[in-house]
Amino acid sequence: MALSAFDDKSKTPSIGDLTDVLGDAIGMWDQIIVEIGSRFDPLAQDWGFSGKNWGWGLRLKHEKRAVLYLTPSNGFFYAGFALGQKAVNQAHDSGLPPSLLEMI
């Protein structure tokens, strides 16, 4: 079973599919996209299939750089960042809470 609720490589998830799977979490999904888009303009949204273990996910990109990865599951979603060393260093120098820095 894939991490994503969408594991059929032949079918890109539609808005209706996403709404059905996420349920009440669709509001948070949409809000995150709006918030990221307000900080990174233009923001491209690209669905991609990452294999049978991962399934479909949405990649939010600003220019050539991936900003956020969203993976829908049943009733919730995963959000992931791919940070380069420079961003990791800046995060550690930013005064973020230790629990968050531990994840980074």
Buried (B, 14 or more C-beta within 10 A) or exposed (E): EBBBBBBEEEEEBEEEBBBEBBEEBBEEBEEBBEEBBEEBEEBBEEBEBBEEEBBBBBBBBBEEEBBBBBBBBEEBBEEEEEEEEEEEEEBEEEEBEEEEEEEE
